[in-house]
Amino acid sequence: MLIKRTPYRGKRVLRRSWPRRSVAVAAAALCLLAVVCGRTYSYFSAKDKVVNRLDLSELDFVIEEPSWEEPDTPVRPGDVLTKDPQIVNTGETDFVVRVKIQEVWVPKDPASTLQQLINPDYVRYFAADTGGEGEGGAFPAQQLLSILQADGQLDEGVKNFALRLDLTPNKTNPNTTYWAQDGTAGWYRGSTQNSEWLYYNQIVPADGGRTAPVFQAVTIRTAEDVWPLDAITLAPGEDLTQAHAEQLAEYNKLLTQYDLELYVYAETVQADSFAWQDAWGTDLPQDWEDSWGGAAP
């Protein structure tokens, strides 16, 4: 059994770019870009008994967003963008898949002294597999806005629009309003501490099989969300109201100086022969080592 897990750099390497769009903050603009920039290929071999020929069957995939629509107005922090990335198996072999999300803020001015910001948690993600009020169970923009507004009354651990490492779809989220409770297809966080990987609990069949969306929507956090009043540390003699206002202004100014890139990295491994044990064993969700998805072997 030959397992290859190095990123593919040939002609078929996938770099899927979602369209750029502006984010209005004061008089400046941000860009929202999502790119798939990582993949792992695995191969299996079968020996011909007569001529000893190796027959290689390839893993391949693309990422699609069926619900994406280009916004016709500038996007502001607090606005919701419907984005539903799904991994589609375009190869000849069933595979298992995991993904991770990376948030990168790049200075708009290449000559500036500002540094790139990696995963500062200025973006929230909405992941759900049930409860959409639109056609086919989709989440219309108004419903997403209502959910985001309701989140303002919830503690961080049960908000539906989660931070990157709190994105725990299905039954693992304490707020079960939008999670199917019957063990249906979904994404689960890896088991190591602060794991960045989400694992899809179903085998994705060859020739067009697809995952459920990794998430359904994204929003750039408002200054009030990033810096609530109780997060302000006062210097001696400093006024709380003034200090809070200054912190909000500093965050909004920061957004005008950066472009945002959202990366979704996807890795796949052939579904048979427990190949995922060698590839991802130390990080697999609990009880997934011998049966993908955690069911009894």
C-alpha positions in Angstrom: 0.0 0.0 0.0 1.6 3.3 -1.1 0.4 6.4 0.6 1.5 9.8 -0.6 0.7 12.8 1.5 2.8 15.6 0.0 1.0 18.7 -1.5 0.4 18.4 -5.2 2.4 20.9 -7.3 1.6 19.7 -10.8 -0.6 21.2 -13.5 -3.8 20.3 -11.7 -3.1 22.1 -8.5 -6.3 23.9 -7.4 -6.2 27.5 -6.5 -9.9 28.5 -6.2 -10.4 32.2 -5.6 -13.6 33.6 -4.4 -14.3 37.1 -5.9 -12.8 40.1 -4.1 -15.2 42.7 -2.7 -14.9 45.8 -0.6 -15.6 46.2 3.1 -16.6 49.7 3.9 -15.0 51.0 7.1 -15.1 54.8 7.3 -13.8 55.8 3.9 -11.5 52.9 3.2 -12.1 49.4 1.8 -11.1 45.8 2.7 -11.0 42.8 0.5 -12.6 39.4 1.3 -10.8 36.6 -0.5 -11.1 32.9 0.1 -8.6 30.6 -1.5 -8.2 26.8 -1.4 -4.4 26.4 -1.3 -3.6 23.1 0.2 -4.3 19.5 -0.6 -3.0 16.1 0.1 -3.0 13.3 -2.5 -2.9 9.7 -1.7 -2.6 6.7 -4.1 -3.3 3.1 -3.9 -1.6 0.4 -6.0 -2.8 -3.0 -7.3 -0.4 -5.5 -8.6 -1.3 -7.4 -11.8 -0.6 -11.1 -11.2 0.7 -11.6 -14.8 2.7 -8.6 -15.8 3.4 -7.1 -12.3 2.0 -3.7 -13.5 1.0 -1.1 -11.0 -2.4 0.5 -11.6 -2.6 3.9 -9.8 -6.0 5.4 -9.1 -5.9 9.1 -8.3 -7.6 11.3 -5.7 -8.8 14.7 -6.9 -11.2 17.3 -5.6 -12.6 20.8 -6.1 -14.3 23.2 -3.7 -17.6 24.7 -4.7 -19.9 27.3 -3.2 -23.5 26.7 -4.5 -25.1 29.6 -2.6 -22.5 32.2 -3.3 -23.8 35.5 -4.8 -21.7 38.6 -5.5 -22.8 41.4 -3.2 -23.9 44.5 -5.0 -23.1 46.9 -2.2 -20.0 47.4 -0.1 -19.6 45.0 2.8 -19.2 46.4 6.3 -18.2 44.7 9.6 -21.4 43.1 10.9 -22.7 42.3 7.4 -23.2 38.6 6.6 -21.8 37.0 3.5 -23.4 33.6 2.5 -20.5 31.3 1.8 -20.8 27.5 1.8 -17.6 25.8 0.8 -18.0 22.1 0.0 -15.4 19.6 -1.0 -16.4 17.6 -4.1 -14.7 14.3 -5.1 -13.8 14.6 -8.8 -11.4 11.6 -8.7 -11.7 7.9 -9.1 -11.3 6.9 -5.4 -13.5 7.3 -2.3 -11.7 9.5 0.2 -11.9 11.0 3.7 -11.2 14.7 4.2 -10.3 17.3 6.7 -10.1 21.1 6.4 -8.7 24.0 8.3 -9.4 27.7 8.1 -6.7 30.5 8.2 -7.4 34.2 8.5 -4.7 36.4 7.1 -4.7 40.2 7.2 -2.3 41.7 4.7 -1.2 45.4 4.9 -2.7 47.3 2.0 0.5 49.4 1.5 3.4 47.0 0.8 5.8 49.8 1.8 4.3 50.2 5.3 5.9 48.9 8.5 2.7 47.0 9.4 3.0 43.2 9.9 0.7 40.6 8.6 -1.8 39.4 11.1 -2.4 35.7 11.2 -5.6 34.4 12.8 -6.4 37.5 15.0 -10.0 36.2 15.3 -11.6 39.2 13.6 -13.9 36.9 11.6 -16.9 34.8 12.7 -18.3 31.8 10.9 -21.7 30.3 10.9 -21.9 26.5 10.5 -25.1 24.6 10.6 -26.7 21.5 9.0 -30.4 22.1 9.8 -32.8 25.0 10.4 -32.5 27.0 7.2 -35.7 28.7 6.2 -34.9 29.1 2.5 -35.4 26.7 -0.4 -33.7 23.4 0.2 -32.9 24.3 3.8 -30.7 27.3 2.8 -30.2 30.2 5.2 -31.5 33.5 3.6 -29.6 36.7 4.4 -32.3 38.0 6.7 -32.3 34.8 8.8 -28.5 34.9 9.1 -28.7 38.6 10.3 -31.3 37.6 12.8 -29.2 34.8 14.1 -26.1 37.1 14.3 -28.2 39.8 16.2 -29.4 37.1 18.7 -25.9 36.1 19.3 -25.2 39.4 20.9 -27.2 38.2 23.9 -25.4 34.9 24.2 -22.1 33.9 25.9 -19.2 33.2 23.7 -19.4 29.4 24.1 -22.9 29.2 22.7 -22.9 31.9 19.9 -23.9 30.5 16.6 -21.5 32.7 14.7 -18.3 31.2 16.1 -14.6 32.1 16.1 -12.3 30.0 13.9 -11.3 27.5 16.6 -14.8 27.5 18.2 -16.4 26.4 14.9 -17.8 23.0 16.1 -20.7 22.0 14.0 -23.3 19.3 14.8 -23.7 17.9 18.3 -20.5 19.3 19.7 -21.9 22.8 19.9 -23.7 23.6 23.2 -26.3 25.6 21.3 -28.2 22.8 19.4 -30.7 25.0 17.5 -29.1 24.4 14.1 -27.4 21.1 14.6 -28.9 17.8 13.5 -29.0 15.4 16.5 -29.2 12.2 14.6 -25.5 11.7 13.8 -25.9 12.9 10.1 -23.1 14.2 8.0 -21.0 17.0 9.5 -17.7 18.3 10.6 -15.9 17.5 13.9 -12.9 19.2 15.6 -9.6 17.2 15.9 -8.8 15.7 19.3 -5.4 17.4 20.0 -5.4 20.6 22.1 -6.3 23.6 20.0 -6.5 21.5 16.9 -7.0 23.6 13.8 -8.6 20.7 11.8 -12.2 19.8 11.1 -12.9 16.3 10.0 -15.9 15.3 7.9 -17.5 12.2 9.4 -18.6 10.6 6.2 -16.6 8.9 3.4 -16.9 11.0 0.2 -17.6 8.8 -2.8 -15.8 9.1 -6.1 -17.2 10.7 -9.2 -19.1 13.6 -7.7 -19.6 12.9 -4.0 -19.6 16.0 -1.9 -19.4 17.1 1.8 -21.8 19.2 3.7 -20.7 22.8 3.8 -17.8 23.6 6.1 -19.7 26.7 7.1 -22.7 28.6 5.8 -21.7 32.2 6.2 -19.0 34.6 7.4 -19.0 38.1 8.9 -16.2 40.5 9.9 -16.6 41.3 13.6 -17.6 44.8 14.6 -15.5 46.8 17.0 -18.0 46.3 19.8 -17.9 42.6 19.3 -14.1 42.4 19.4 -13.8 45.0 22.3 -16.8 44.8 24.6 -16.9 47.2 27.5 -15.8 44.6 30.0 -12.7 43.8 28.0 -11.2 47.3 28.5 -8.3 47.7 30.9 -8.0 51.1 32.4 -4.9 53.1 33.3 -5.0 55.0 36.6 -7.4 57.9 36.3 -8.6 56.9 32.9 -12.3 57.2 32.0 -13.9 54.0 31.0 -16.2 55.5 28.4 -13.3 57.4 26.7 -11.0 54.4 26.8 -13.7 52.2 25.2 -14.3 54.8 22.5 -10.6 55.0 21.8 -10.3 51.2 21.5 -13.2 51.0 19.1 -11.7 53.7 16.9 -8.3 52.0 16.9 -9.9 48.7 15.7 -11.8 50.5 13.0 -8.7 52.3 11.8 -6.8 49.0 11.8 -9.4 47.5 9.3 -8.8 50.4 6.9 -5.1 49.5 6.7 -5.5 45.8 5.8 -6.8 43.4 3.2 -8.3 40.2 4.4 -7.6 36.7 2.9 -9.5 33.7 4.1 -7.8 30.4 3.3 -9.5 27.0 3.5 -7.0 24.2 3.4 -8.3 20.7 2.4 -6.5 17.4 2.7 -7.8 14.0 1.5 -6.7 10.4 2.1 -8.1 7.3 0.4 -10.9 5.8 2.4 -9.8 2.2 2.5 -7.1 0.3 4.4 -7.3 2.8 7.4 -4.9 5.1 5.5 -6.1 8.0 7.7 -4.4 6.4 10.7 -0.9 7.0 9.3 -1.9 10.4 7.8 -3.8 12.0 10.7 -3.8 9.5 13.6 -2.6 11.8 16.4 -5.3 14.4 15.7 -8.3 12.2 14.7 -11.5 12.8 16.7 -12.0 10.3 19.5 -12.8 6.7 18.4 -12.2 7.4 14.7 -9.0 5.4 14.4 -10.6 2.1 13.3 -13.9 3.4 11.8 -14.2 6.7 10.0 -16.8 8.8 11.8 -16.4 7.0 15.1 -18.9 4.1 14.7 -18.0 0.7 16.1 -15.8 -1.3 13.7 
